[in-house]
Amino acid sequence: MLPRFFAPDATASAAVVALSDDEAGHLTRVLRLGPGDPIRVFDGRGHEWEAAVEEVRRGEASVRLGPQIEPMREAGVSITLVAAVLKADHMDAVVRDAVMLGAAAIVPLLTDHAEVTARVVDRGGRIARWRRIAIASAKQCGRAVVPPVHEALPIADALAQPAAAARIMLTEPSASGPGTVALSQLPRAAGAELLIGPEGGWTVGERQLATASGCILVTLGAHTLRAAAAPIVAMTAVRAMWGDL
């Protein structure tokens, strides 16, 4: 498979496109490609081209676009992952794998039991890092779309926004109660917002807030999942259940 590069400035009318510093560094220092080497280029919005390295100079690189090619098919079910920010580097893996599984967008969520605060997210430059991870994951898995990683939101703010799809809150088995349904009971929808909680789980107030905003409380079964695994299991289960794998 030819190496792929993210070039958001690529258009159908462009002949030569300059790569970003990160992409140019990957091309020159990691892959050690030079003029004439064949590659592929995608714009992150669903378009992809055959291309060739045009010029390499002092850490900069430009590419010449060739014929446009058919990109990888995007998921038929549009899933927005609204996931609580996890401690350490666990959120990195969540973003990487969510992109691989076809997430349409990712919203980092600030919750009551989360160990990571808004200040930590901002001061650590985490949103920028997660966006870089989303690009790298799209490059690796073959997607021509880079899903947006939005700014982190408190759960109340996230739930206050209009839902464009079925809004589903995944609850841990110990918190399941009246009104909680099994995932298999959900009717098929064109899309879903999946809300996944932190290591400490949702608070009673958060579950009540979610229910009041129209969220469906769902459990995946009797097993308690690691917080970093829950988003990927839930996304896979929804896509499989709705015939999109």
Stockholm file with secondary structure:
# STOCKHOLM 1.0

chainA/1-245         MLPRFFAPDATASAAVVALSDDEAGHLTRVLRLGPGDPIRVFDGRGHEWEAAVEEVRRGEASVRLGPQIEPMREAGVSITLVAAVLKADHMDAVVRDAVMLGAAAIVPLLTDHAEVTARVVDRGGRIARWRRIAIASAKQCGRAVVPPVHEALPIADALAQPAAAARIMLTEPSASGPGTVALSQLPRAAGAELLIGPEGGWTVGERQLATASGCILVTLGAHTLRAAAAPIVAMTAVRAMWGDL
#=GR chainA/1-245 SS CCCEEECTTCCTTCSEEECCHHHHHIIIIISCCCTTCEEEEECBBSCEEEEEEEEEETTEEEEEEEEEECCCCCCSSEEEEEEECCSTTHHHHHHHHHHHTTCSEEEEEECTTCSCCHHHHHHTTHHHHHHHHHHHHHHHHTCSBCCCBCCCEEHHHHHHSCCSSEEEEECCGGGCCTTCEEGGGSCCCSEEEEEECCTTCCCHHHHHHHHHTTCEEEECCSSCCCTTTHHHHHHHHHHHHTTCC
#=GC SS_cons         CCCEEECTTCCTTCSEEECCHHHHHIIIIISCCCTTCEEEEECBBSCEEEEEEEEEETTEEEEEEEEEECCCCCCSSEEEEEEECCSTTHHHHHHHHHHHTTCSEEEEEECTTCSCCHHHHHHTTHHHHHHHHHHHHHHHHTCSBCCCBCCCEEHHHHHHSCCSSEEEEECCGGGCCTTCEEGGGSCCCSEEEEEECCTTCCCHHHHHHHHHTTCEEEECCSSCCCTTTHHHHHHHHHHHHTTCC
//
